[in-house]
Amino acid sequence: MKNRRPNPPAPKKSIPFIYRSFLNFWMVVVLPATILALVISKLYYNNTINLAPLQESYTWLHFGVLQVFLSFFTYLWVYRIKSKRYKS
């Protein structure tokens, strides 16, 4: 009879950092994207970055609304699909 050794279990692949939780995904993808969008759309004027609009409440309102929309849609279209694939 052949002496068969059982094959060692395959090493389990770890889930990439950004797909371990939505908070990680939000901090790596959504937050930098909205900060960049805020800088480009509200603070960049005449080839300089002007910090005066940060004193206005509408700037923070736009930032908050952009956070909500971008978080919701990236959750639906990116995070949910990729995290299912990695977790299965």
N, C-alpha and C positions, 0 to 999 in steps of 0.2 A: 504494500500500500504506500501511496505517496504521503509524505508528511507535508500537509498543506498548512501554511500559516495564514491566519486571517489577515486580510488587507487592513492596514491602519485607516481609520476614518479620514476622509478628506478634510483638510483644514477649512474651517468655516470662514468665509470672506467677511470682513468687517464692513459695516455700513459706512459710507463716506460721512465726514463730519457734518456737512450741511444738510444731510437727509436724516440725521438721527432725531431731530425734533424741529418743529416749525420755528421755534425761537432761534435756533442756530441758523436756519435758512433765512429767517427774517434779518438777522444781524449781518449775514454775509452778503445777501443779495438785495433785499428790499431797502434797508436803511441807507447803504451807500448810494444806491440808484436815486432815491428821493433827495438825498442831500446834494448830489450832483445836479439833479434837475432844478432844485431850489437855487443853487448858486448860478446856474446858467440862465434860468428864466427870470429871477428876481434881483439878483445881486450884481450880475455882470453888466456893466454899462460903460461905454466909451473906453473899451479895452482895459478897464480896471475893475476890481471888485469893490463895490460900495457897500459898507455895512449899515448905512442909514435905514434901509428898508426893514432891518430886523427889529426896529423900534415900533413898527406899524403892526397892528393886530391882523390885518389881512394877509400878511406874509405867513404868519404862523397858522392861520386858518387854511391857506392854500397848502401848506406843508402837511397839516393833519389830514385834509381831504385826500391828498395825493397818497399818503401813507395807507389810508383805509382802502382806497381803490386798488392800488398796486398790491397790497397784501392779499386782498380777496382774490384778485385774478391770478396772481402767481400761485396762490394756494390751489386754485382749481386747475390751472393749466400746466403747472410745472411740478410743484412739490408733491401733490397727491399721487400723481402718476409715477414719478420716479421713486418715491419712497415705497410704494407698493412693490415695485420691481426689485428693489434692494432688500426689502424685508422678507420677501418670499423665497 
